């Protein structure tokens, strides 16, 4: 079975990490040292998004594997 050319989960992962990095840099630029707690929160959200997408990817892969085993 050929892999699709566009993987929505991979695109979401890249987008969420890029948005988080931009937010961290913007917070540092705008708030200076006061940005530290907000940067920590942003980093936590980035990690949570990455974990959620990894679980979704694993779920999708297992579902496809079970479907292939049935046929």
N, C-alpha and C positions, 0 to 999 in steps of 0.2 A: 504494500500500500504506500503510495507516494505521499510525502508530507505536503501540506498546503503551503503555497508561496507566502501567505501572510498569516501570522499567528497573532491573534488579538491579545492573548495573555502576555506575550513577549512585548508587544507594543505598549500595553498598559504598564508593564514593569519599567520599561525605559522611560516612558512619559512621567510616571510617578517619581522616579529617582531624579530625573532632570528638573522637575518642578520643585522637589525638595531642595536640591542644590541651589537653584535660583533663589528660593525663599531664604535659605540660610545666608547666602551672600547679600541679599537685599536687606535682611534684618541687621546684619553687621554694618552695612553702609548707613542705614537710616538711624539705628538706635545706638550704635557703638557698643560699649561694654554692657549696657542694659539689655542687650539682645540675648545674652547667654541662656536664660531660662526658656525663651521662645525658640532658640536654636535647638535646645535639648528636646523640647516638645516636638519640633519639626523632625528631628532625627528619629524620635520614637515613632512618629507616624510613618516615616519612611520605612522603618524596620517592620512595623505592623503590616503595611501594604505589601512589602516583599514577602512576608510569611504567608499572608492570605493568598497571594498570587501563586506561591509555590504549592500550597495545599490544593488550590483549584487546578493547577497543572497536573499534580499527581492524581487527583480525582479523575480528571479527563483522560489521562493516560491509562489508568486502570479500567475505566469504563470502555475505552476503545479495545483494550486487550481482551476483556471478557467478551465483547461483541465479536471479536475476531476468532476467539476460541469456540464460540457457538456455531460459527459457519464453517 
